[in-house]
Amino acid sequence: MRSVSWPEGYAIEQLEKHHQRKCFKSGVDAVDQWLKKSARQAQEKRLSVTRVLIEEPDTIAGYYTLAMGQVSFDELPLEIVRKLPGTLLPIITLAWLGIDQRYQGSGLGGRILAQALADCHRTGQVMPFVAVLLDCATKEAKRFYQHYDFEGLPGHPMKLMLPWKLLDAMMKR
Ligand SMILES: CC(C)(COP(=O)(O)OP(=O)(O)OC[C@H]1O[C@@H](n2cnc3c(N)ncnc32)[C@H](O)[C@@H]1OP(=O)(O)O)[C@@H](O)C(=O)NCCC(=O)NCCS
């Protein structure tokens, strides 16, 4: 899973001003609005990074946003924090991810998630974190992430996480 292959004519790029965001429709309004209204500003403020999947020449087929974060020791399952200090712990947040409806169901969602996780893994080589966390926008989204081994967080029904150890093992498969 270390390198993600894309069908011919597709490429991953960091979000820039010239990308046509207005037409993007994933079917979940919050996911679309983030890309249209907030993703670039957050990137300029160095709060998050958004990468878009382009079908050449310039259609956004999908995107994802990653941000650094911290989580309280007692929010993570015991088996992860058992040997860790009882402080705030470093995590990466997979803040947003979506595939345009015209492209859904053809494997791009799985690939873009693999790309986001490969980015997290590469980051983890130089900037350690204990897990990738995400908030599920909908129950459908939750089922999608669970399909890829994301685990529940006790007391947070719409949050999921992937511990570093599992991510590392996935990348070495
Ligand atoms: C969730 C989403 C990214 C899936 O993208 P997609 O391109 O349709 O997914 P894929 O075609 O790559 O499917 C990959 C795998 O995930 C499975 N899958 C897709 N959506 C699923 C769901 N809602 N529940 C369970 N499994 C799902 C597919 O069956 C497929 O499984 P397989 O590899 O074993 O055949 C897309 O539907 C989407 O953008 N939804 C709206 C926005 C959203 O909910 N984003 C996530 C929260 S921020």
PDBQT file of the ligand as one rigid body, heavy atoms in Angstrom, charges set to zero:
ROOT
HETATM    1  C1  LIG A 201     -17.251   7.541   1.100  1.00  0.00    +0.000 C 
HETATM    2  C2  LIG A 201     -16.688   7.797  -0.311  1.00  0.00    +0.000 C 
HETATM    3  C3  LIG A 201     -15.373   8.560  -0.192  1.00  0.00    +0.000 C 
HETATM    4  C4  LIG A 201     -16.426   6.448  -1.002  1.00  0.00    +0.000 C 
HETATM    5  O1  LIG A 201     -15.844   6.712  -2.274  1.00  0.00    +0.000 OA
HETATM    6  P1  LIG A 201     -16.044   5.704  -3.517  1.00  0.00    +0.000 P 
HETATM    7  O2  LIG A 201     -15.165   6.171  -4.616  1.00  0.00    +0.000 OA
HETATM    8  O3  LIG A 201     -17.480   5.567  -3.830  1.00  0.00    +0.000 OA
HETATM    9  O4  LIG A 201     -15.508   4.351  -2.892  1.00  0.00    +0.000 OA
HETATM   10  P2  LIG A 201     -14.788   3.165  -3.695  1.00  0.00    +0.000 P 
HETATM   11  O5  LIG A 201     -15.480   2.927  -4.974  1.00  0.00    +0.000 OA
HETATM   12  O6  LIG A 201     -13.334   3.467  -3.752  1.00  0.00    +0.000 OA
HETATM   13  O7  LIG A 201     -15.003   1.964  -2.720  1.00  0.00    +0.000 OA
HETATM   14  C5  LIG A 201     -13.911   1.340  -2.124  1.00  0.00    +0.000 C 
HETATM   15  C6  LIG A 201     -14.394   0.246  -1.210  1.00  0.00    +0.000 C 
HETATM   16  O8  LIG A 201     -15.131   0.837  -0.142  1.00  0.00    +0.000 OA
HETATM   17  C7  LIG A 201     -16.428   0.269  -0.099  1.00  0.00    +0.000 C 
HETATM   18  N1  LIG A 201     -17.350   1.315   0.270  1.00  0.00    +0.000 N 
HETATM   19  C8  LIG A 201     -17.576   2.476  -0.395  1.00  0.00    +0.000 A 
HETATM   20  N2  LIG A 201     -18.479   3.216   0.283  1.00  0.00    +0.000 NA
HETATM   21  C9  LIG A 201     -18.830   2.478   1.366  1.00  0.00    +0.000 A 
HETATM   22  C10 LIG A 201     -19.725   2.676   2.462  1.00  0.00    +0.000 A 
HETATM   23  N3  LIG A 201     -20.438   3.800   2.579  1.00  0.00    +0.000 N 
HETATM   24  N4  LIG A 201     -19.819   1.715   3.398  1.00  0.00    +0.000 NA
HETATM   25  C11 LIG A 201     -19.099   0.573   3.321  1.00  0.00    +0.000 A 
HETATM   26  N5  LIG A 201     -18.223   0.323   2.303  1.00  0.00    +0.000 NA
HETATM   27  C12 LIG A 201     -18.095   1.268   1.356  1.00  0.00    +0.000 A 
HETATM   28  C13 LIG A 201     -16.691  -0.259  -1.514  1.00  0.00    +0.000 C 
HETATM   29  O9  LIG A 201     -17.624  -1.311  -1.523  1.00  0.00    +0.000 OA
HETATM   30  C14 LIG A 201     -15.317  -0.750  -1.915  1.00  0.00    +0.000 C 
HETATM   31  O10 LIG A 201     -15.070  -2.013  -1.344  1.00  0.00    +0.000 OA
HETATM   32  P3  LIG A 201     -14.142  -3.131  -2.090  1.00  0.00    +0.000 P 
HETATM   33  O11 LIG A 201     -12.809  -2.452  -2.323  1.00  0.00    +0.000 OA
HETATM   34  O12 LIG A 201     -14.061  -4.241  -1.096  1.00  0.00    +0.000 OA
HETATM   35  O13 LIG A 201     -14.841  -3.436  -3.348  1.00  0.00    +0.000 OA
HETATM   36  C15 LIG A 201     -17.699   8.571  -1.200  1.00  0.00    +0.000 C 
HETATM   37  O14 LIG A 201     -18.902   7.852  -1.232  1.00  0.00    +0.000 OA
HETATM   38  C16 LIG A 201     -17.954   9.988  -0.736  1.00  0.00    +0.000 C 
HETATM   39  O15 LIG A 201     -17.222  10.909  -1.075  1.00  0.00    +0.000 OA
HETATM   40  N6  LIG A 201     -19.061  10.187   0.025  1.00  0.00    +0.000 N 
HETATM   41  C17 LIG A 201     -19.503  11.519   0.420  1.00  0.00    +0.000 C 
HETATM   42  C18 LIG A 201     -18.515  12.253   1.286  1.00  0.00    +0.000 C 
HETATM   43  C19 LIG A 201     -18.164  11.500   2.554  1.00  0.00    +0.000 C 
HETATM   44  O16 LIG A 201     -18.994  10.862   3.174  1.00  0.00    +0.000 OA
HETATM   45  N7  LIG A 201     -16.881  11.595   2.945  1.00  0.00    +0.000 N 
HETATM   46  C20 LIG A 201     -16.361  10.926   4.110  1.00  0.00    +0.000 C 
HETATM   47  C21 LIG A 201     -16.538  11.699   5.369  1.00  0.00    +0.000 C 
HETATM   48  S1  LIG A 201     -15.607  13.210   5.461  1.00  0.00    +0.000 SA
ENDROOT
TORSDOF 0
